[in-house]
Amino acid sequence: MKGLSGKVAIVTGGGSGIGEAIVLRLAEEGCKVALFDINLDAANAVAKAASNSAGSVTPYMTDITSLDAVETSVEKVEAELGPIWMLVNNAGWDKPAPFLTTGPDLWTKIINLNLYGPINLHAAVCKRMAERSEGRVINVASDAGRVGTSNEAVYSACKGGTIAFSKSMARELARNNVLVNTVCPGPTDTPAMAAVVGTGEEAQKWKDSMARGIPLRRMAQPTDYPGIIAFLGSDDAAYMTGQTISVSGGLSMV
């Protein structure tokens, strides 16, 4: 992609799944990637996997639900790697269950990570981008935020909020040449999904059933997303902002 080599990019939740795939792709493009994750061992493993890339990966153990922790890590990134060009808000978490069987403790955990986390990153990073009149933000939401998903009501609300927040920030930051776009994954075969549905025969039956409802007849893999992320951070996307792009095998066509 044009214009990514040597640029500094933050990727949250980069220690596994979609985030790991994004980190590895951006490192291949020559970016200096700051990997934010609460799991430092996983982050270090990804950094090791990227050791032969054109770019680099530096782990930062960061609790994105804390604005103070985010500010501290962002300051370190700019001091150690340079001015941040690209922010990828990828970190997310959910525990699917019928809404009426859940309570405030779970709601708060889901909201803090999936909504307040990206808001905290915008607060810490976008003010720096705006001062320099350049930067790209890519928020990884979900098609659950566009169409709703059974057993994921609060998660869907967070992702819908992220989509709306992204459009508002795109309008506010356009005059500063900071572009904000959103990518919405569909059902994806990740370790996070395995933690929910398991890995046995019944889990595979569930995945096969899900795949039959997708026009491309397969669930996504984490590697299906880094290309669009890299594109939105590149010079090729210099006239795109405020957009919401589904990458879901045709499951949702908006």
C-alpha positions as YAML, in Angstrom:
chain: A
units: angstrom
residues:
- id: 1
  name: MET
  ca: [0.00, 0.00, 0.00]
- id: 2
  name: LYS
  ca: [1.21, 3.52, -0.76]
- id: 3
  name: GLY
  ca: [2.46, 5.64, 2.08]
- id: 4
  name: LEU
  ca: [2.56, 3.15, 4.96]
- id: 5
  name: SER
  ca: [6.26, 2.36, 5.15]
- id: 6
  name: GLY
  ca: [7.83, 3.95, 8.22]
- id: 7
  name: LYS
  ca: [4.50, 5.15, 9.64]
- id: 8
  name: VAL
  ca: [3.60, 4.55, 13.29]
- id: 9
  name: ALA
  ca: [0.38, 2.58, 13.86]
- id: 10
  name: ILE
  ca: [-1.34, 1.62, 17.10]
- id: 11
  name: VAL
  ca: [-3.40, -1.58, 17.02]
- id: 12
  name: THR
  ca: [-5.44, -2.46, 20.12]
- id: 13
  name: GLY
  ca: [-6.16, -6.07, 20.95]
- id: 14
  name: GLY
  ca: [-3.32, -7.13, 18.68]
- id: 15
  name: GLY
  ca: [-2.31, -10.19, 20.65]
- id: 16
  name: SER
  ca: [-4.62, -12.65, 18.91]
- id: 17
  name: GLY
  ca: [-7.33, -13.16, 16.29]
- id: 18
  name: ILE
  ca: [-8.17, -10.31, 13.94]
- id: 19
  name: GLY
  ca: [-5.85, -7.94, 15.79]
- id: 20
  name: GLU
  ca: [-2.86, -10.23, 15.37]
- id: 21
  name: ALA
  ca: [-3.53, -10.52, 11.63]
- id: 22
  name: ILE
  ca: [-3.74, -6.72, 11.35]
- id: 23
  name: VAL
  ca: [-0.49, -6.22, 13.26]
- id: 24
  name: LEU
  ca: [1.38, -8.71, 11.07]
- id: 25
  name: ARG
  ca: [0.07, -7.14, 7.85]
- id: 26
  name: LEU
  ca: [0.96, -3.60, 8.89]
- id: 27
  name: ALA
  ca: [4.44, -4.77, 9.90]
- id: 28
  name: GLU
  ca: [4.78, -6.36, 6.44]
- id: 29
  name: GLU
  ca: [3.85, -2.99, 4.94]
- id: 30
  name: GLY
  ca: [6.76, -1.43, 6.83]
- id: 31
  name: CYS
  ca: [4.83, 0.20, 9.67]
- id: 32
  name: LYS
  ca: [6.22, 0.65, 13.15]
- id: 33
  name: VAL
  ca: [3.37, -1.03, 14.99]
- id: 34
  name: ALA
  ca: [2.58, -0.33, 18.65]
- id: 35
  name: LEU
  ca: [0.64, -3.37, 19.84]
- id: 36
  name: PHE
  ca: [-1.69, -2.54, 22.73]
- id: 37
  name: ASP
  ca: [-2.95, -5.58, 24.64]
- id: 38
  name: ILE
  ca: [-3.68, -6.54, 28.22]
- id: 39
  name: ASN
  ca: [-1.93, -9.89, 27.62]
- id: 40
  name: LEU
  ca: [1.76, -9.06, 27.36]
- id: 41
  name: ASP
  ca: [2.83, -12.67, 26.70]
- id: 42
  name: ALA
  ca: [0.53, -12.86, 23.67]
- id: 43
  name: ALA
  ca: [1.74, -9.46, 22.47]
- id: 44
  name: ASN
  ca: [5.38, -10.54, 22.76]
- id: 45
  name: ALA
  ca: [4.63, -13.68, 20.74]
- id: 46
  name: VAL
  ca: [3.13, -11.60, 17.92]
- id: 47
  name: ALA
  ca: [6.13, -9.26, 18.00]
- id: 48
  name: LYS
  ca: [8.42, -12.28, 17.66]
- id: 49
  name: ALA
  ca: [6.38, -13.59, 14.71]
- id: 50
  name: ALA
  ca: [6.87, -10.22, 12.98]
- id: 51
  name: SER
  ca: [10.62, -10.08, 13.58]
- id: 52
  name: ASN
  ca: [11.49, -10.63, 9.92]
- id: 53
  name: SER
  ca: [9.01, -8.06, 8.58]
- id: 54
  name: ALA
  ca: [9.92, -4.82, 6.84]
- id: 55
  name: GLY
  ca: [8.54, -2.91, 9.80]
- id: 56
  name: SER
  ca: [8.53, -3.60, 13.54]
- id: 57
  name: VAL
  ca: [6.16, -4.52, 16.36]
- id: 58
  name: THR
  ca: [6.55, -3.12, 19.88]
- id: 59
  name: PRO
  ca: [4.22, -4.43, 22.61]
- id: 60
  name: TYR
  ca: [2.66, -2.10, 25.19]
- id: 61
  name: MET
  ca: [0.63, -3.70, 27.97]
- id: 62
  name: THR
  ca: [-2.38, -1.40, 28.11]
- id: 63
  name: ASP
  ca: [-5.79, -1.52, 29.74]
- id: 64
  name: ILE
  ca: [-7.83, 0.42, 27.20]
- id: 65
  name: THR
  ca: [-10.73, 0.81, 29.65]
- id: 66
  name: SER
  ca: [-8.55, 3.27, 31.62]
- id: 67
  name: LEU
  ca: [-7.96, 6.68, 30.05]
- id: 68
  name: ASP
  ca: [-4.93, 7.22, 32.29]
- id: 69
  name: ALA
  ca: [-3.38, 3.93, 31.12]
- id: 70
  name: VAL
  ca: [-4.09, 4.80, 27.50]
- id: 71
  name: GLU
  ca: [-2.55, 8.27, 27.85]
- id: 72
  name: THR
  ca: [0.58, 6.78, 29.42]
- id: 73
  name: SER
  ca: [1.02, 4.24, 26.62]
- id: 74
  name: VAL
  ca: [0.35, 6.79, 23.88]
- id: 75
  name: GLU
  ca: [2.99, 9.11, 25.33]
- id: 76
  name: LYS
  ca: [5.47, 6.22, 25.33]
- id: 77
  name: VAL
  ca: [4.68, 5.37, 21.73]
- id: 78
  name: GLU
  ca: [5.31, 8.90, 20.52]
- id: 79
  name: ALA
  ca: [8.51, 9.14, 22.56]
- id: 80
  name: GLU
  ca: [9.85, 5.77, 21.41]
- id: 81
  name: LEU
  ca: [8.48, 5.29, 17.89]
- id: 82
  name: GLY
  ca: [7.48, 8.74, 16.66]
- id: 83
  name: PRO
  ca: [4.26, 10.59, 15.78]
- id: 84
  name: ILE
  ca: [1.24, 8.33, 15.43]
- id: 85
  name: TRP
  ca: [-0.17, 8.19, 11.90]
- id: 86
  name: MET
  ca: [-2.69, 5.41, 12.27]
- id: 87
  name: LEU
  ca: [-4.96, 4.13, 15.04]
- id: 88
  name: VAL
  ca: [-6.76, 0.81, 14.69]
- id: 89
  name: ASN
  ca: [-9.32, 0.28, 17.46]
- id: 90
  name: ASN
  ca: [-9.70, -3.47, 17.22]
- id: 91
  name: ALA
  ca: [-9.95, -4.74, 20.81]
- id: 92
  name: GLY
  ca: [-13.30, -6.18, 21.75]
- id: 93
  name: TRP
  ca: [-14.99, -8.77, 23.93]
- id: 94
  name: ASP
  ca: [-18.39, -10.30, 24.49]
- id: 95
  name: LYS
  ca: [-20.11, -13.10, 26.38]
- id: 96
  name: PRO
  ca: [-23.20, -14.01, 24.37]
- id: 97
  name: ALA
  ca: [-26.38, -14.63, 26.37]
- id: 98
  name: PRO
  ca: [-30.06, -13.65, 26.19]
- id: 99
  name: PHE
  ca: [-30.25, -10.08, 27.46]
- id: 100
  name: LEU
  ca: [-32.90, -10.82, 30.11]
- id: 101
  name: THR
  ca: [-30.60, -13.41, 31.74]
- id: 102
  name: THR
  ca: [-27.77, -10.90, 32.21]
- id: 103
  name: GLY
  ca: [-27.13, -8.05, 34.61]
- id: 104
  name: PRO
  ca: [-25.21, -4.81, 35.20]
- id: 105
  name: ASP
  ca: [-21.85, -6.41, 35.96]
- id: 106
  name: LEU
  ca: [-21.69, -8.02, 32.52]
- id: 107
  name: TRP
  ca: [-23.18, -4.95, 30.78]
- id: 108
  name: THR
  ca: [-20.54, -2.71, 32.35]
- id: 109
  name: LYS
  ca: [-17.68, -4.99, 31.33]
- id: 110
  name: ILE
  ca: [-18.90, -5.16, 27.73]
- id: 111
  name: ILE
  ca: [-19.48, -1.40, 27.51]
- id: 112
  name: ASN
  ca: [-16.15, -0.47, 29.10]
- id: 113
  name: LEU
  ca: [-14.13, -2.55, 26.65]
- id: 114
  name: ASN
  ca: [-16.15, -2.17, 23.44]
- id: 115
  name: LEU
  ca: [-17.27, 1.46, 23.69]
- id: 116
  name: TYR
  ca: [-15.25, 3.32, 26.29]
- id: 117
  name: GLY
  ca: [-12.05, 1.66, 25.07]
- id: 118
  name: PRO
  ca: [-12.21, 3.20, 21.58]
- id: 119
  name: ILE
  ca: [-13.42, 6.50, 23.03]
- id: 120
  name: ASN
  ca: [-10.37, 6.60, 25.32]
- id: 121
  name: LEU
  ca: [-8.05, 5.94, 22.37]
- id: 122
  name: HIS
  ca: [-9.68, 8.70, 20.31]
- id: 123
  name: ALA
  ca: [-9.25, 11.14, 23.20]
- id: 124
  name: ALA
  ca: [-5.55, 10.34, 23.62]
- id: 125
  name: VAL
  ca: [-4.53, 9.94, 19.97]
- id: 126
  name: CYS
  ca: [-6.77, 12.21, 17.89]
- id: 127
  name: LYS
  ca: [-5.76, 15.40, 19.69]
- id: 128
  name: ARG
  ca: [-2.18, 14.71, 18.62]
- id: 129
  name: MET
  ca: [-3.24, 13.92, 15.06]
- id: 130
  name: ALA
  ca: [-5.34, 17.10, 14.90]
- id: 131
  name: GLU
  ca: [-2.41, 19.24, 16.04]
- id: 132
  name: ARG
  ca: [-0.31, 17.80, 13.20]
- id: 133
  name: SER
  ca: [-3.19, 17.96, 10.68]
- id: 134
  name: GLU
  ca: [-2.76, 14.35, 9.62]
- id: 135
  name: GLY
  ca: [-3.80, 10.88, 10.66]
- id: 136
  name: ARG
  ca: [-6.04, 7.89, 10.06]
- id: 137
  name: VAL
  ca: [-8.38, 6.12, 12.45]
- id: 138
  name: ILE
  ca: [-9.95, 2.77, 11.61]
- id: 139
  name: ASN
  ca: [-12.49, 1.47, 14.09]
- id: 140
  name: VAL
  ca: [-13.27, -2.23, 13.97]
- id: 141
  name: ALA
  ca: [-16.94, -2.50, 14.87]
- id: 142
  name: SER
  ca: [-19.18, -5.40, 13.79]
- id: 143
  name: ASP
  ca: [-22.13, -6.14, 11.57]
- id: 144
  name: ALA
  ca: [-23.89, -6.74, 14.89]
- id: 145
  name: GLY
  ca: [-23.87, -2.96, 15.20]
- id: 146
  name: ARG
  ca: [-25.62, -2.57, 11.82]
- id: 147
  name: VAL
  ca: [-28.29, -5.27, 11.98]
- id: 148
  name: GLY
  ca: [-28.36, -6.49, 15.61]
- id: 149
  name: THR
  ca: [-27.56, -9.99, 16.83]
- id: 150
  name: SER
  ca: [-29.52, -12.28, 19.13]
- id: 151
  name: ASN
  ca: [-27.81, -12.91, 22.48]
- id: 152
  name: GLU
  ca: [-25.48, -9.94, 21.89]
- id: 153
  name: ALA
  ca: [-27.74, -6.97, 22.64]
- id: 154
  name: VAL
  ca: [-25.30, -4.89, 24.70]
- id: 155
  name: TYR
  ca: [-22.37, -5.76, 22.42]
- id: 156
  name: SER
  ca: [-24.48, -4.77, 19.41]
- id: 157
  name: ALA
  ca: [-25.36, -1.50, 21.13]
- id: 158
  name: CYS
  ca: [-21.65, -0.80, 21.68]
- id: 159
  name: LYS
  ca: [-20.76, -1.54, 18.08]
- id: 160
  name: GLY
  ca: [-23.66, 0.55, 16.79]
- id: 161
  name: GLY
  ca: [-22.43, 3.32, 19.07]
- id: 162
  name: THR
  ca: [-18.92, 2.95, 17.66]
- id: 163
  name: ILE
  ca: [-20.28, 3.36, 14.12]
- id: 164
  name: ALA
  ca: [-22.18, 6.53, 15.05]
- id: 165
  name: PHE
  ca: [-19.25, 7.87, 17.09]
- id: 166
  name: SER
  ca: [-16.91, 7.28, 14.14]
- id: 167
  name: LYS
  ca: [-19.13, 9.30, 11.80]
- id: 168
  name: SER
  ca: [-19.31, 12.17, 14.28]
- id: 169
  name: MET
  ca: [-15.54, 12.16, 14.74]
- id: 170
  name: ALA
  ca: [-15.05, 12.03, 10.97]
- id: 171
  name: ARG
  ca: [-17.09, 15.24, 10.67]
- id: 172
  name: GLU
  ca: [-15.29, 16.96, 13.55]
- id: 173
  name: LEU
  ca: [-11.78, 16.02, 12.40]
- id: 174
  name: ALA
  ca: [-12.14, 16.47, 8.63]
- id: 175
  name: ARG
  ca: [-10.89, 20.05, 8.83]
- id: 176
  name: ASN
  ca: [-7.72, 18.68, 10.47]
- id: 177
  name: ASN
  ca: [-7.17, 16.09, 7.72]
- id: 178
  name: VAL
  ca: [-7.76, 13.23, 10.18]
- id: 179
  name: LEU
  ca: [-9.82, 10.54, 8.46]
- id: 180
  name: VAL
  ca: [-12.05, 8.20, 10.45]
- id: 181
  name: ASN
  ca: [-13.62, 5.06, 8.99]
- id: 182
  name: THR
  ca: [-15.19, 1.88, 10.32]
- id: 183
  name: VAL
  ca: [-14.79, -1.75, 9.29]
- id: 184
  name: CYS
  ca: [-17.51, -4.22, 10.31]
- id: 185
  name: PRO
  ca: [-16.49, -7.88, 10.40]
- id: 186
  name: GLY
  ca: [-19.01, -10.67, 10.06]
- id: 187
  name: PRO
  ca: [-18.83, -14.03, 11.89]
- id: 188
  name: THR
  ca: [-15.16, -14.89, 12.23]
- id: 189
  name: ASP
  ca: [-13.39, -18.07, 13.30]
- id: 190
  name: THR
  ca: [-11.15, -16.72, 16.06]
- id: 191
  name: PRO
  ca: [-9.89, -17.90, 19.46]
- id: 192
  name: ALA
  ca: [-12.51, -15.62, 21.02]
- id: 193
  name: MET
  ca: [-15.25, -17.49, 19.18]
- id: 194
  name: ALA
  ca: [-13.76, -20.83, 20.19]
- id: 195
  name: ALA
  ca: [-13.87, -19.70, 23.82]
- id: 196
  name: VAL
  ca: [-17.62, -19.19, 23.45]
- id: 197
  name: VAL
  ca: [-18.78, -22.06, 21.25]
- id: 198
  name: GLY
  ca: [-16.04, -24.59, 22.04]
- id: 199
  name: THR
  ca: [-13.99, -26.70, 19.65]
- id: 200
  name: GLY
  ca: [-15.74, -30.06, 19.49]
- id: 201
  name: GLU
  ca: [-18.20, -31.67, 17.09]
- id: 202
  name: GLU
  ca: [-21.15, -29.56, 18.25]
- id: 203
  name: ALA
  ca: [-19.12, -26.38, 17.77]
- id: 204
  name: GLN
  ca: [-18.26, -27.43, 14.22]
- id: 205
  name: LYS
  ca: [-21.93, -28.13, 13.48]
- id: 206
  name: TRP
  ca: [-22.77, -24.62, 14.70]
- id: 207
  name: LYS
  ca: [-20.07, -23.11, 12.47]
- id: 208
  name: ASP
  ca: [-21.26, -25.11, 9.47]
- id: 209
  name: SER
  ca: [-24.81, -23.92, 10.08]
- id: 210
  name: MET
  ca: [-23.60, -20.33, 10.28]
- id: 211
  name: ALA
  ca: [-21.61, -20.71, 7.06]
- id: 212
  name: ARG
  ca: [-24.67, -21.92, 5.16]
- id: 213
  name: GLY
  ca: [-26.30, -18.54, 5.77]
- id: 214
  name: ILE
  ca: [-23.36, -16.62, 4.29]
- id: 215
  name: PRO
  ca: [-23.40, -16.13, 0.49]
- id: 216
  name: LEU
  ca: [-19.70, -17.03, 0.23]
- id: 217
  name: ARG
  ca: [-20.47, -20.20, 2.22]
- id: 218
  name: ARG
  ca: [-17.72, -19.86, 4.76]
- id: 219
  name: MET
  ca: [-16.97, -18.06, 7.99]
- id: 220
  name: ALA
  ca: [-14.32, -15.37, 7.87]
- id: 221
  name: GLN
  ca: [-10.74, -15.94, 8.94]
- id: 222
  name: PRO
  ca: [-8.75, -13.22, 10.72]
- id: 223
  name: THR
  ca: [-6.67, -12.76, 7.56]
- id: 224
  name: ASP
  ca: [-9.75, -11.56, 5.65]
- id: 225
  name: TYR
  ca: [-9.56, -8.11, 7.28]
- id: 226
  name: PRO
  ca: [-6.02, -6.68, 7.25]
- id: 227
  name: GLY
  ca: [-6.17, -5.72, 3.57]
- id: 228
  name: ILE
  ca: [-9.03, -3.24, 4.02]
- id: 229
  name: ILE
  ca: [-7.42, -1.92, 7.21]
- id: 230
  name: ALA
  ca: [-4.12, -1.30, 5.43]
- id: 231
  name: PHE
  ca: [-5.95, 0.34, 2.51]
- id: 232
  name: LEU
  ca: [-7.80, 2.77, 4.79]
- id: 233
  name: GLY
  ca: [-4.51, 3.75, 6.41]
- id: 234
  name: SER
  ca: [-2.73, 4.25, 3.09]
- id: 235
  name: ASP
  ca: [-2.45, 7.15, 0.67]
- id: 236
  name: ASP
  ca: [-4.91, 5.34, -1.61]
- id: 237
  name: ALA
  ca: [-7.76, 6.14, 0.81]
- id: 238
  name: ALA
  ca: [-6.98, 9.85, 1.15]
- id: 239
  name: TYR
  ca: [-10.51, 10.89, 0.08]
- id: 240
  name: MET
  ca: [-12.49, 8.50, 2.29]
- id: 241
  name: THR
  ca: [-13.86, 9.43, 5.70]
- id: 242
  name: GLY
  ca: [-16.99, 8.65, 7.71]
- id: 243
  name: GLN
  ca: [-17.55, 5.36, 5.88]
- id: 244
  name: THR
  ca: [-18.78, 2.05, 7.32]
- id: 245
  name: ILE
  ca: [-17.58, -0.99, 5.38]
- id: 246
  name: SER
  ca: [-18.87, -4.51, 6.00]
- id: 247
  name: VAL
  ca: [-16.52, -7.41, 5.37]
- id: 248
  name: SER
  ca: [-18.86, -10.33, 5.92]
- id: 249
  name: GLY
  ca: [-18.92, -12.59, 2.88]
- id: 250
  name: GLY
  ca: [-22.14, -10.97, 1.73]
- id: 251
  name: LEU
  ca: [-24.05, -11.80, 4.93]
- id: 252
  name: SER
  ca: [-25.11, -8.17, 5.24]
- id: 253
  name: MET
  ca: [-25.54, -6.03, 2.17]
- id: 254
  name: VAL
  ca: [-26.19, -2.46, 3.27]
...
